[in-house]
Amino acid sequence: MKKTALDIFHAGLAAVNPYDAVQTHMPPIVDLYTNGGFEKLYVIAVGKAAFPMMRAASDTLGETVTHGVVLTKYDHAEPGVLPSFIEILEASHPVPDENGVSAARQIIGLLNTTDEKTLVLCLLSGGASALLVAPNELVTLQEKQQATGMLLKAGANIVELNAVRKHISRVKGGRLAEHAAPAPVVSLILSDVVGDPLDVIASGPTSPDASTYAFALGAVRKYGLEDSMPHSILHILTEGAEGRLPETPKAEAPIFRQVRNTIVGSNHVAAEAARKRAVALGYETIILGTEFQGEAADLGKWLVKTAKEHQRDMISSHGKKMCLIAGGETVVKVKGTGLGGRNMEMALVAAMELDGHHGITFLSAGTDGTDGPTDSAGAVADGMTIAHAKTSGLDAAAYLANNDSYHFFKPLDDLIITGPTGTNVMDLQVVLIEP
């Protein structure tokens, strides 16, 4: 059942291959450039999936591209594959570093050379918020790193985190589109955010920003970070919330008359592909939803409870084996010093809930191949996981309390190791149920 769950997960991954997603949307862009009287074509790809997205654009556009820049996470690019006029830059994720600052400066410099005869193609995917780093001149990189780390550790969701990022940035929240003006901008976007809100994915560099300084400041206060937040950031958010700083560009801003944003891949697409694979394998399959948020542990408990209910109904009705699929992006409030991520933590909680219970297998994994600061995408568990752990001297409750799910699953060989997948559409959970 563990192998089957992995098979279904990989079917979901294949459906959100960023290369295919971009190529599908290239014909109208080629037509726009050819018939629009343009003389230059700039292609900017940022995010964990930036490299395959750029490769798809390059394979279609060829030497039509005047200049291209790929900005992605370390070890997420292949040297020697793209033409020499496309630069490859790498930086840190999820906490930004100096390479991200340098790369953002280079991209801003390129966009500042545009005119009405330039078409800008942006290829955006999850991770771009941390990779494309251009803090407000009053904020240092270290202060932005500190703020990002504090919000992540406190359990802030992506909407809250990105609202703060946008309001202390020179590129997020529609401000990258400002740098590109007066050039028209076309953005193809791989969504890693629940509900696919354009202003939240990658912190919306080419989208009107629906968030405000007041909302960002509210997020800081919500998690009790007002006293520990760097003074420069708190000052900017406070000044903005009181109306003394200009807001990020909104939908009515003139620059957005020449900006087109298109979602080319999402968690829903991955979940639907996983469902089709499960059906092909003989499972009665239900997609429970693709917009799950909140605490990873809470979702893990709820999914196991739901699976057990279906299993009981299956026994009374002589039903066939089932597969439950869920998607979204949860959070973990980190209290320990261990190594892990939201998917591994969810699987650990599920293992504890399933202890001694037969016929249910639980998988949770990130579609980008990375769960937290680890080389694992997630983990898989069943009713025997805790028993196996005990024979290895592993106390599940202690590992959970220390947020050390990685070191719990590693000796059990139950980690899901995919390597960088080249895509990023949040997480998938696959729960298999047999009588």
N, C-alpha and C positions, 0 to 999 in steps of 0.2 A: 504493500500500500504506500510506503514511503517513496518507492521508485515511481509509482503511478502519480502521486501528488507532484513530484518533480517534473514528470512528463507534462502534466497539465499546466504547471507554472511556466515551463519553457515555451509552450504553445502560445501563452499570453505574451511572453517576451517577443516572440517572432513577429507578432502582429503589429508591434509598435517599433519596428526597425526604422530608425531615423533616416537612413538612406532612402528607403522606399517611400517613406512619407514625404520627403522633400521632392523626390523625382516626380511623384504624382502631381505635384502642384507647380512644376516648372513651366509647362507650355504657355500659360497666360503671362508669365513673367517674361519669357522670351518674346512673345508677341508685343508686350508693352514696350520693351526696350527697342525692338526692331522698328515699330511704327510710331514711337513717341518722340522721335527727333533727338534722342539722347546721344551724347558723345562720350560719356564716361559711365562705367558701371563699377561701383564699390560693393563688395560683399563682406559683411561682418558676421562672424559666427561666434557666439559666446555660450558656454554652458558645458555640462558633462557630455552632451551629445554633439558638441560643436564640430568635432572632426568628421564623423560620418555625414553630418548634414552638409558641411562644406564640400566633402568629396562628391556628394550627389549633385550639388550645384555646379561644381567645377566640371564634372563629367558631361553635364548638359551644355553649359555655357562656353566652355573651352577658353580660347584667348579673347573672347568678348569681355571677360573680366579685366578691368583696368588695374585693380589692386584688391587683394583680399587679406583678411586677418582672421586667424583662428585663435581664440582664447579659451583654453580648457584646463581641466584639472590635471595635475601631474600624472604622467604615465597613461594618459587617455588619448594620445596621438601617435601616429605611425610616421616616422621620418622617411623622406624620400618618395612618398606617394603622391603628394600634391605638387602642382607646378611651382616654379621658383618665385613667381609673382604673388604667391599666397604665403604669408608669414604665419608661423606657428609659435604661439606664446603659451606658456603654462604658468599656473599660479595655484594658490592653496584654497582648499575647500574643506570644511565649512567656515573656518576662521580665516579671514583674508590676510594676505602678506604683502611685502613690498613689490613682488613681481606683479601682483594684481594692480597695484597703484601705477607702476610703470606701464603696464599694458593699457590701462584705461587712458592714461595720458597720451599714449601713441594713437589710440583709436579716436580720441577727441581731436587730436591734431589732424588726423586724416579727414574726419568729417567736417572740420572747419574750412577745408579747401573745396567744398562742394559749391555748385551753382545750379541754376535752373536746368542745365543740360546734363546734370548728373542724376543717375538713378541709384538709390541705395537699397540693397537687399540685406535684411537682417535675419539671421537664423538663430533663434533663441531657444534655450532649453534649461531645465532645472540646474541650479548651481550657479547661474549667471549672477545672482545677487552677491554672492561672496567673491566671485572671480573678478568682476568688473568693479574696481574700487576707486572711487574719486570722491573722497570726503570733502565736505565743506572746509574752506580754508581755515576755519577756527578749530577744526577737529584733526587730531593726529591719527595715524594708522593704529597706533597702540590703543588709543582711546576707543576707536571703532571696534578693534578686536575685543577689547574688554567688554564693551556694551553687547556685542554679538554673543560672546560667551556667557555673559550673565543672563541674557534673555533665554538662550537655549537651555541653560541649566535650570532656570526657573520654570520651564515648561511652556513658554510662550508659543502659540501656534504661528504658522507661516504668515498669516495675515497681519498679526500683531508685530512680528519680527520685521517684516518687510515695510510696514508703515513707518517704523523708526528708521530703518535703513534709507527709505526714500527721502525723508525730511532732513537728513544730514548728508545728502549726496548731490553731486553735480551731474550725474548721469541717470539716476533712477527716477521713477515717477514721471515719465514723459520727457525728461530733460535731455536724453540722448537724441530724441527727435528734434529738440530745439537746436542742438549742435549741428544736426544734418541740414536744417533749413538753410536755403529755400528749396533744397532737393526733395523730390518725392521719395517716400520711404515705403517699402513693402516688407513686412515681417512675417515669416513663417515660424510658428511657435509650437513646440512640443510641451504640452502642459504637465506640470508636476504639482498642481494645486487643486484641491477639492473644489469642484464646480467650474473649473477652467476660467476664473476671472482674469481678464487680460491685464488689469492693473496690478495684479499680485504676482503672476508668473514672472520670474526673473526680476521682480520688483518693477515691472512695467516700464522699461526704458523707452518704449515707443508708443505707450498707451496713455490716454488721459487718466489722471490719478483721482480715484474716488475717496481716498483717505485724506485726513487732515492732520495738522500739527496737534490739534486737540485730542484726536484719537490716539496718535503716537504717544503723547504725554500720558494719556489715560492708561495705555498698556504698561508703561513704566511704573505707574502708581499701583496698578492692579496687582503686580507681582512684588510689591514692596521694595522696589529698587531705587526709589527717589533719593535716598541718602547715599547709596553706594555708586550710583551712575556717575560717570565722569562729568565734571562741572560744565565743560564746554557743550556737551550734548544736551544736558538738562537745560542749560541757558538757551540754546537754540530752540528746543521744543517749547519752552515756556514763552519765549519772545514771540514765536510763531503762533502759539495758541492764543496769545493776547492781541494778535493782529498787527504786530510790529515788524513782521517779515513777510515777503510775498509767498503765497502758497505755490505748491507744485502746479503745473499746467493742468487745467480741467478740460472737459469735453468741448466747451465753447471756444477754446483757444484756436486762433487761425491756423497754427501749424498743423493741426490734425485734419485739415481739409485735404492734405496731400499725403496722408498716412493710411495704410491699409494693413490691418493685423488679422492673420488667419491661423486658427488652431489646426495643426496637421496630425496630431496624435494625442491620445489621452488615456487615462486609466480605464474609462468605459470601453474603449476599443480593445485593450488588453484583456479585460474581464470577459468580454463577449467571445474572444478567440479561445480563452481558457474554457469557457462553457461549451463551445462547439467540440473541443477536444475531449472533454469529459463525457459528453453525450456519445461521441464516437467510440469511447471505451466502455460504453454500456451503463453509464451512471445517469440516473434521473437528477437533473442539475438545476439549481436555483442560484441566481445572482441576488444576493441579499441587499446589495447596494454598493456604490462606488464613491461614496462621499463620507465615509466614516472618519471621525476625528476623536479628540479626547484622549484619555489615558490609555496607553497600550495595554496595561494590565486589565482595565475594565472591559475593553473590547475582547481580549482573549477569554476572559471569564464568560462573557455573554455568548460568544461563538460556541464555546464548549457546551454551555447550557442549552443553546439552540440545537446543537448536534445531538445531544442526549435525548431531547424531546422528540426529534425526528426518528431517532433509533427506536424509542419506545413505540411510536406510532407504526413504524415499520414492522415490528414484531406482531402487533395486533392485527395489522392489515395484510401481512405477508407481502409487504412492498419490496421493490427491488433496491439495490444499493444506491446510495445518494452521494452527491457532491454539492457542497455549499461553497460559493465563491463570494468574496468580499474585497473591497478596495478602498483606498483613501490614504490618509497620513495621520498617524497618531503621534503622541508626544510622551516623553518620560520625564518626570521630575527627579533629577539625579540627586540622590542623598548619600550614595556610597562613593568609593574610590576605584571601583572595578572597571572592566572594559566590556562594552556592549553597545547595543542599539535597540531601537524600539521594536524591531521584528524579533530579535533574539529574546528580548525581555517578554514579549507577548507569548512566544513559544514556550518559554520557561514557566510562565503562569499557567498556560494550557496544559503542560506536562503535569504540573501539580494538581490541577483540576481533574485530569484524566487518570491519575495514579490508580493502577489496578483495574481500570475499565477497558474492556476489549472492544475492538471493532471500529474505533475512531482514530483517525490520523490527522494531525494538525500541522500545516505548513504556513509560515509567514515569511515573506522575503521582499526586499526592495528591488524594483525593476532596474535600478542602476548598478546592481551588483555590490553595493556598499551599504552596510548597516552600521551607522555610527562610525567612529574612527578605526574601522577594522577592515580585514580583507574578506569578510563574510557578507553575503547578501541577507542572511537570516538563518533560520533553523527549522527542523522538523521534529515533531514529538508524537508520542502515542502513549498508551496505557502502561507500557513497560519501561518508559524512559527513566522514571524515578527509581525503579528497582535496579536497573542497570547502573544508575548513578551511585546508588548505595554500595554496590559491590566494588565500586572504584573509590569509595570513601568520600563521595561528594554530597554535601548537605544542600539540597535545593533551596531551602528557605534562607540559609546564610548567603548563598550566592545571589539570590534575588535582593536581599536587604542591602547588599554591597553593589548592586547594579553591575554584577560581574557575569552576565549570561554567556559571554563569549568563552570564558574559561570553564564554564559548566558544560557547554555542549562540545567543546573541542575534543576532550578525551573520549567522548562517546561517539565521535565521528558523525555527529548529527548536524554539523554546520553545513550551510549551502554555499559552496564556493564556486562562483561563476567567473570571477575576474570582471574587469570593467565590461559592461554589456553594450556600451555605446548608446543606450537609451535611458530615459528617466521619466516615468509617468507614475510616480509614487509607489505604493506597496500593493501586493496582492496576498490574500489569504485563501488557501485551498484546504477545505475540510472534507475528508472522505469518511463515509459512514457505511458500515456493513452490519448485518444482523449479529 
